[in-house]
Amino acid sequence: MSTLIRTAIVKAISPAQGSKVAACGLVQNRTIMGRALRESLPPPKTKPKPFDYVNHDYIWIKSLFDRTTHRLDENSKVVVVEGPVASDKTCFAKSLADDLGMKHFPEATMDIHYCRPNGVDLREFNDQVPEDTRTFDHIDFNMCPTHRLAANFQIMMYIARYSQYIDALTHLLNTGQGVVLERSPYSDFVFLEAMYHQKYISKGARSVYYELRNNSIEELMRPHLVIYLDVPVERAIQAIQCRNYPHEVQGKALTTEFLCEIEKQYKDKYLRDIATHAELLVYDWSGGGEVEVVVEDIERLNFDQYTEREDPKMKDWRLPREVDWADQRMKYTNHKHYLMNLFGIPRLDVPELITSADDAYERQEVIYNHPKFSYLEGYTEGGTLLKNKVPKYTEYV
């Protein structure tokens, strides 16, 4: 069974209370409730049905009639599960989301960049394009962590996590359903720093990463709760060998030194920083654990005790007026493409992040000569519009 190492558990308050107006303004209220506790209480008051944010924008006129806070309840929270490689985060996060009635977001991957809406995977063109313009994902990184594309890979991973986190916030604000994510853009620097300390990437690439991060991270709302599954490096190595993924056991990236640096960055930097803004639960997960025990600990957390205006905890979620909630909801629902444009910072001083014009042109010619790229996304080859197939925005690549 898991052991609770460090926690921020405080006195719980009644789960039957509603949202309230505190000294700082309108805030979300109450503790998170697991399945057993929810089933033991009377049926909650009916909430407005989820807003169809996939096919419709949330515009100002709708905000006058469709109030964001009317959908929010005690489980309308952002929960992030963190941990080292092979710490069983996926299984735990799925089970936790199921018990809490939340939506599970699996860990972001490079599929966000490479799998296009028309069904084409850009990795299939690797043998037809110049080496410096080929795709590079976690498998490639594990096999060759010192490749010149490793730095670009980590920057794109941050962008992928950023994109997914926006999707999670959009879902929560439009449906009222909480979300459980595996890792987040807030913890992504842990891997960047480990790569830098192992000399997988250069100092210049590291500076570009932080310039992009600093230009984008403040646009998000920090999680309510972070759960860290602590697994010693020796046990993580055993788990890696046990699951026997070829790119992990045969690759050169997941060395003891690299995994130790990840653990150090997590514990010395990330957990200390995020604990000032969110609740934090840390468990010894060396031998696994029981989700029900974690849920019981979560139910003891009082997310409403932080009402002082200057208190950094839950500050992102203490919005003073309904119109402020609407503004946040509109930003994530309607303007994701603007947020993704925050990564368009030109930096021409880091060679490993630069692709020559000739190579880029050759890659573009190969990809866009594919039949499925001969017409716009959402249309058939004959120019017919596909109903409900036109994306609201094009993903940043």
C-alpha positions as CSV (number, residue, x, y, z in Angstrom):
1,M,0.0,0.0,0.0
2,S,1.2,3.5,-0.7
3,T,2.6,5.7,2.0
4,L,1.7,9.4,2.2
5,I,5.1,11.2,2.4
6,R,4.0,14.8,2.3
7,T,0.6,16.3,2.0
8,A,-1.4,19.5,2.4
9,I,-4.4,17.9,4.1
10,V,-6.6,20.4,6.1
11,K,-9.9,20.2,7.8
12,A,-12.7,19.4,5.3
13,I,-15.9,21.3,5.1
14,S,-19.4,20.2,4.3
15,P,-19.7,18.9,0.7
16,A,-23.3,20.0,0.6
17,Q,-22.5,23.7,0.4
18,G,-22.8,25.7,-2.7
19,S,-20.5,28.3,-4.4
20,K,-20.1,31.4,-2.3
21,V,-18.9,35.0,-2.4
22,A,-15.7,35.4,-0.3
23,A,-13.8,38.5,0.5
24,C,-11.9,38.3,-2.7
25,G,-15.0,37.6,-4.9
26,L,-16.8,34.7,-6.5
27,V,-14.9,31.5,-6.0
28,Q,-15.4,27.8,-6.5
29,N,-16.3,25.9,-3.4
30,R,-16.0,22.7,-1.3
31,T,-13.8,19.7,-1.4
32,I,-13.6,17.1,-4.2
33,M,-15.8,14.1,-3.7
34,G,-15.2,10.5,-4.7
35,R,-17.8,8.1,-6.0
36,A,-18.7,6.6,-2.7
37,L,-19.3,10.0,-1.1
38,R,-21.3,11.3,-4.0
39,E,-23.5,8.2,-4.0
40,S,-24.2,8.6,-0.2
41,L,-25.6,12.1,-0.7
42,P,-28.9,13.3,-2.1
43,P,-28.9,13.9,-5.9
44,P,-27.3,17.3,-6.6
45,K,-29.2,20.2,-8.1
46,T,-29.5,19.8,-11.9
47,K,-26.8,21.8,-13.7
48,P,-27.0,23.3,-17.2
49,K,-26.1,20.7,-19.9
50,P,-22.6,20.8,-21.2
51,F,-21.9,23.5,-23.8
52,D,-20.9,22.1,-27.2
53,Y,-17.5,23.9,-27.3
54,V,-16.2,21.6,-30.1
55,N,-18.6,23.0,-32.7
56,H,-19.5,26.4,-31.3
57,D,-17.7,29.4,-30.0
58,Y,-18.6,30.8,-26.6
59,I,-19.4,34.4,-27.5
60,W,-20.1,37.5,-25.4
61,I,-23.9,37.4,-26.0
62,K,-24.0,33.8,-24.8
63,S,-22.2,34.7,-21.6
64,L,-25.2,36.8,-20.6
65,F,-27.4,33.7,-20.4
66,D,-25.0,30.9,-20.0
67,R,-23.1,31.6,-16.8
68,T,-19.9,29.7,-16.4
69,T,-20.1,29.3,-12.6
70,H,-23.5,27.7,-12.8
71,R,-21.9,24.5,-14.1
72,L,-19.1,24.4,-11.5
73,D,-19.3,22.2,-8.5
74,E,-16.9,20.6,-5.9
75,N,-15.4,18.3,-8.6
76,S,-14.8,21.0,-11.2
77,K,-11.1,20.9,-10.5
78,V,-7.8,20.5,-12.4
79,V,-5.8,17.5,-11.1
80,V,-2.4,16.7,-12.4
81,V,-0.6,13.4,-11.8
82,E,3.2,13.5,-11.9
83,G,5.9,11.0,-11.4
84,P,9.1,9.6,-12.9
85,V,9.3,7.3,-15.9
86,A,7.5,4.0,-15.4
87,S,5.7,5.0,-12.2
88,D,2.3,3.7,-13.5
89,K,0.9,7.2,-13.9
90,T,-1.5,6.2,-16.7
91,C,-3.3,3.4,-14.8
92,F,-3.5,5.5,-11.7
93,A,-4.8,8.6,-13.5
94,K,-7.5,6.6,-15.3
95,S,-8.7,5.0,-12.1
96,L,-8.6,8.3,-10.3
97,A,-10.6,10.1,-13.0
98,D,-13.2,7.3,-13.0
99,D,-13.6,7.5,-9.2
100,L,-13.9,11.3,-9.2
101,G,-16.2,11.4,-12.2
102,M,-13.6,13.5,-14.1
103,K,-12.3,13.4,-17.7
104,H,-8.9,11.7,-18.2
105,F,-6.3,13.3,-20.4
106,P,-3.5,10.9,-21.2
107,E,0.0,12.2,-21.4
108,A,0.5,14.5,-24.4
109,T,2.8,13.0,-27.1
110,M,4.2,14.1,-30.5
111,D,1.1,12.7,-32.1
112,I,-0.4,16.2,-31.5
113,H,2.0,17.5,-34.0
114,Y,2.5,14.6,-36.4
115,C,-1.0,13.1,-36.8
116,R,-2.9,15.4,-39.0
117,P,-6.7,15.8,-39.1
118,N,-6.8,14.2,-42.6
119,G,-5.5,11.0,-41.2
120,V,-1.9,11.3,-42.4
121,D,1.0,10.7,-40.0
122,L,3.9,12.9,-40.9
123,R,6.3,10.2,-39.7
124,E,5.6,8.2,-42.8
125,F,7.6,10.7,-44.9
126,N,10.8,10.3,-43.0
127,D,12.6,8.2,-45.7
128,Q,11.7,10.8,-48.3
129,V,12.8,14.1,-46.7
130,P,16.2,15.5,-45.6
131,E,17.4,14.1,-42.3
132,D,17.2,17.5,-40.5
133,T,13.5,17.9,-41.4
134,R,12.4,14.4,-40.3
135,T,10.0,13.9,-37.4
136,F,11.5,13.1,-34.0
137,D,9.5,11.6,-31.2
138,H,10.1,10.0,-27.8
139,I,11.2,6.7,-29.5
140,D,13.8,8.6,-31.5
141,F,14.9,10.5,-28.4
142,N,15.4,7.4,-26.3
143,M,17.4,5.7,-29.1
144,C,19.6,8.8,-29.8
145,P,19.3,11.5,-27.1
146,T,22.2,13.5,-28.5
147,H,20.7,13.9,-31.9
148,R,20.5,17.6,-33.1
149,L,16.7,17.3,-33.2
150,A,16.5,16.4,-29.5
151,A,16.2,20.1,-28.5
152,N,13.5,20.7,-31.0
153,F,11.7,17.6,-29.7
154,Q,11.6,18.9,-26.1
155,I,10.4,22.3,-27.2
156,M,7.6,20.7,-29.2
157,M,6.7,18.5,-26.2
158,Y,6.2,21.6,-24.1
159,I,4.0,23.0,-26.9
160,A,2.0,19.7,-27.0
161,R,1.5,19.8,-23.2
162,Y,0.5,23.5,-23.4
163,S,-2.0,22.7,-26.2
164,Q,-3.5,19.8,-24.2
165,Y,-3.8,21.9,-21.0
166,I,-5.8,24.5,-22.9
167,D,-8.1,21.7,-24.1
168,A,-8.5,20.6,-20.5
169,L,-9.4,24.1,-19.2
170,T,-11.8,24.5,-22.1
171,H,-13.5,21.3,-21.2
172,L,-13.8,22.2,-17.5
173,L,-15.2,25.7,-18.1
174,N,-17.7,24.6,-20.7
175,T,-19.0,21.4,-19.0
176,G,-18.2,21.7,-15.3
177,Q,-16.5,18.3,-15.4
178,G,-13.2,18.2,-13.7
179,V,-10.1,16.9,-15.5
180,V,-7.2,14.6,-14.6
181,L,-4.0,15.1,-16.6
182,E,-0.8,13.1,-16.8
183,R,1.9,15.8,-16.4
184,S,1.5,19.4,-17.5
185,P,3.3,22.3,-19.1
186,Y,4.3,23.4,-15.6
187,S,6.4,20.3,-15.0
188,D,7.8,20.0,-18.6
189,F,11.0,21.9,-17.7
190,V,12.0,19.0,-15.5
191,F,12.9,17.0,-18.6
192,L,14.5,20.0,-20.3
193,E,16.8,20.5,-17.3
194,A,17.7,16.8,-17.1
195,M,18.5,16.8,-20.8
196,Y,20.7,19.9,-20.4
197,H,22.6,18.5,-17.4
198,Q,23.3,15.3,-19.4
199,K,24.5,17.4,-22.3
200,Y,21.8,16.1,-24.6
201,I,21.0,19.7,-25.6
202,S,22.9,23.0,-25.7
203,K,22.8,26.1,-23.6
204,G,21.4,28.0,-26.5
205,A,18.5,25.6,-27.0
206,R,17.8,25.8,-23.2
207,S,17.6,29.6,-23.4
208,V,15.1,29.4,-26.3
209,Y,13.0,27.0,-24.3
210,Y,12.7,29.3,-21.4
211,E,12.0,32.3,-23.6
212,L,9.1,30.5,-25.1
213,R,7.9,29.2,-21.7
214,N,8.1,32.6,-20.1
215,N,6.1,34.1,-22.9
216,S,3.3,31.6,-22.7
217,I,2.9,29.9,-19.2
218,E,1.2,32.9,-17.5
219,E,-1.8,32.6,-19.8
220,L,-2.9,29.3,-18.1
221,M,-4.7,28.6,-14.9
222,R,-2.6,26.5,-12.5
223,P,-4.0,23.2,-11.3
224,H,-5.9,22.8,-8.1
225,L,-4.2,19.7,-7.1
226,V,-0.9,17.9,-8.0
227,I,-0.3,14.3,-7.0
228,Y,3.2,13.0,-7.2
229,L,3.9,9.3,-7.3
230,D,7.3,8.9,-5.9
231,V,9.3,5.9,-7.2
232,P,13.1,5.6,-6.4
233,V,15.4,5.5,-9.4
234,E,16.4,1.9,-8.8
235,R,12.8,0.8,-8.8
236,A,12.0,2.9,-11.9
237,I,14.8,1.2,-13.7
238,Q,13.4,-2.2,-12.7
239,A,9.9,-1.1,-14.0
240,I,11.5,0.0,-17.3
241,Q,13.1,-3.3,-17.7
242,C,10.0,-5.2,-16.7
243,R,7.7,-3.5,-19.2
244,N,10.5,-4.0,-21.8
245,Y,9.7,-1.3,-24.4
246,P,12.5,-1.7,-27.0
247,H,13.2,2.0,-27.3
248,E,13.6,2.3,-23.5
249,V,15.7,-0.8,-22.7
250,Q,17.8,-0.6,-25.9
251,G,18.0,3.2,-26.0
252,K,20.7,5.5,-24.6
253,A,18.6,8.1,-22.9
254,L,17.2,6.5,-19.8
255,T,20.5,6.2,-17.9
256,T,20.7,6.2,-14.1
257,E,22.2,9.7,-14.2
258,F,19.4,11.0,-16.4
259,L,16.6,9.5,-14.2
260,C,18.4,10.8,-11.1
261,E,18.4,14.3,-12.6
262,I,14.7,14.1,-13.4
263,E,14.0,13.1,-9.7
264,K,16.2,16.0,-8.5
265,Q,14.4,18.5,-10.7
266,Y,11.0,17.3,-9.6
267,K,11.8,17.4,-5.9
268,D,14.1,20.4,-5.6
269,K,12.3,22.7,-8.0
270,Y,8.9,21.7,-9.4
271,L,7.2,20.3,-6.3
272,R,8.4,23.2,-4.2
273,D,7.2,25.8,-6.6
274,I,3.8,24.3,-7.5
275,A,3.0,23.7,-3.8
276,T,2.8,27.5,-3.4
277,H,0.0,27.6,-5.9
278,A,-1.8,24.3,-5.6
279,E,-2.5,21.5,-3.1
280,L,0.1,18.8,-3.2
281,L,0.0,15.1,-2.3
282,V,3.1,13.0,-2.5
283,Y,3.0,9.2,-2.2
284,D,5.6,6.5,-1.9
285,W,4.5,4.5,-5.0
286,S,7.4,2.0,-4.9
287,G,5.0,-0.9,-4.7
288,G,2.0,0.8,-6.2
289,G,-1.0,1.8,-4.1
290,E,-4.8,2.0,-3.8
291,V,-6.7,4.7,-5.6
292,E,-9.4,4.6,-2.9
293,V,-6.8,5.7,-0.3
294,V,-5.8,8.6,-2.4
295,V,-9.4,9.6,-2.9
296,E,-10.0,9.7,0.8
297,D,-7.0,12.0,1.2
298,I,-8.3,14.2,-1.5
299,E,-11.7,14.5,0.1
300,R,-10.0,15.9,3.2
301,L,-8.6,18.8,1.3
302,N,-10.3,22.2,1.7
303,F,-9.8,24.2,-1.4
304,D,-11.9,27.1,-0.1
305,Q,-9.7,28.0,2.8
306,Y,-7.6,30.3,0.6
307,T,-9.7,33.4,0.5
308,E,-7.2,36.2,1.1
309,R,-6.5,38.4,-1.9
310,E,-2.8,38.0,-1.7
311,D,-2.7,34.2,-1.0
312,P,-1.0,32.6,-4.0
313,K,-2.8,29.3,-3.5
314,M,-5.9,28.9,-5.8
315,K,-5.3,32.5,-6.9
316,D,-6.0,31.7,-10.5
317,W,-9.4,30.3,-9.5
318,R,-10.5,33.2,-7.3
319,L,-12.1,35.4,-10.0
320,P,-14.1,38.3,-8.6
321,R,-16.9,38.6,-11.1
322,E,-18.9,36.4,-13.4
323,V,-17.6,38.4,-16.4
324,D,-14.1,37.4,-15.4
325,W,-15.0,33.7,-15.6
326,A,-16.6,34.3,-19.0
327,D,-13.5,36.1,-20.2
328,Q,-11.3,33.1,-19.3
329,R,-13.8,30.7,-20.9
330,M,-13.8,32.7,-24.1
331,K,-10.0,32.9,-24.2
332,Y,-9.6,29.1,-24.1
333,T,-12.7,28.2,-26.1
334,N,-12.4,30.7,-28.9
335,H,-8.8,31.9,-29.1
336,K,-6.6,28.9,-28.7
337,H,-4.9,29.8,-32.0
338,Y,-3.8,33.1,-30.5
339,L,-2.3,31.4,-27.5
340,M,-0.4,29.0,-29.7
341,N,1.0,31.9,-31.6
342,L,2.9,32.9,-28.5
343,F,5.5,30.4,-29.6
344,G,6.3,32.3,-32.7
345,I,9.4,34.0,-31.3
346,P,12.2,34.2,-34.0
347,R,15.5,32.9,-32.7
348,L,18.2,32.4,-35.3
349,D,21.2,32.0,-33.0
350,V,20.9,28.3,-32.2
351,P,22.0,26.1,-35.1
352,E,20.4,22.9,-33.8
353,L,17.0,24.6,-34.1
354,I,17.5,25.9,-37.6
355,T,16.5,24.2,-40.8
356,S,17.9,25.4,-44.1
357,A,15.5,26.8,-46.6
358,D,16.3,24.2,-49.2
359,D,15.7,21.3,-46.8
360,A,12.4,22.9,-45.6
361,Y,11.3,23.4,-49.2
362,E,12.1,19.8,-50.1
363,R,10.1,18.5,-47.1
364,Q,7.1,20.7,-48.0
365,E,7.1,19.5,-51.6
366,V,7.1,15.8,-50.5
367,I,4.4,16.2,-47.9
368,Y,2.0,18.5,-49.8
369,N,2.2,16.4,-52.9
370,H,0.4,13.7,-51.0
371,P,-3.2,13.3,-52.3
372,K,-4.8,14.0,-48.9
373,F,-3.1,17.4,-48.8
374,S,-4.4,18.5,-52.1
375,Y,-7.6,20.0,-50.5
376,L,-8.3,21.9,-47.4
377,E,-9.1,20.1,-44.1
378,G,-12.8,19.5,-43.8
379,Y,-13.4,19.1,-47.6
380,T,-13.4,16.1,-49.9
381,E,-11.2,15.9,-52.9
382,G,-14.0,17.2,-55.1
383,G,-14.3,20.3,-53.0
384,T,-17.4,19.3,-51.1
385,L,-17.6,20.5,-47.5
386,L,-17.8,17.7,-44.9
387,K,-20.5,18.4,-42.3
388,N,-19.0,19.0,-38.8
389,K,-15.5,18.3,-40.2
390,V,-14.1,21.8,-40.4
391,P,-11.7,22.4,-37.5
392,K,-12.1,25.5,-35.4
393,Y,-8.4,26.1,-35.6
394,T,-5.3,24.5,-37.1
395,E,-2.9,23.0,-34.6
396,Y,0.4,24.7,-34.3
397,V,3.3,22.7,-35.9
